[in-house]
Amino acid sequence: MTFDLVAHTQVGYRHNWQSWYEAFCICRHCSRSTVFLLSEKGIDESKAIRQSGLNKLPVAANKLVTVENYVSLKDAKAISPPEYLPPEILSVFSEGATCLAVGCFNAAGTMFRLCVDLATKSLLPEADANGLSSKIRRNLGLRLPWLFEQGLLPNALQELSSCIKEDGNDGAHDGTLGKEDAEDLLDFTFALLERMYTEPERLRLAKERRESRRAT
């Protein structure tokens, strides 16, 4: 199918160069509209889009962008992820948010628990020390208390973290999570990811801007 790209808006920015867009398109066959989620393929493609605009390119847009998805009812209620997440964690969080939006609470809980699992593994030291063992490395329910005890996670998140072992295990093994349980897992996961990835990157970018202003 061929679509005419009528209008677009930038909805995201990643890797310090890649813009993501929602593009309003009309199918030439049936004349119905679709909103596609598009990402720039590379830095050179990004520069070309900046020069002419996505809907005024001299070539077909799909030569410069990748169709990541399309906007549907599942996107209407899905919560946006924290900024500056690593790609693998962003993918898992987005899947969890979609599951939550469409009422798949057990699947959502499992995905949010996986986000926390992936993120907290990066905080563990290479060598076992202060009670750290292979069992703690493998088990998220044991890993989180150890990380809090060692000061590797902020104490402000500790109370919220209780849902991970209880609700996360229920979702993975028993299939008994309800909406409130999944939302508890979302709250902790979102707060943790913001602390680990969003806030440090915002501070780094603010420092870069400050240094750039002082250098001019």
Helices and strands as residue ranges (DSSP letters): E 3-14, E 18-27, E 33-40, H 43-52, G 54-56, G 61-63, E 65-70, G 73-75, H 87-101, H 105-121, H 134-138, H 140-149, G 155-157, H 162-169, I 170-174, H 179-193, I 194-198, H 199-215
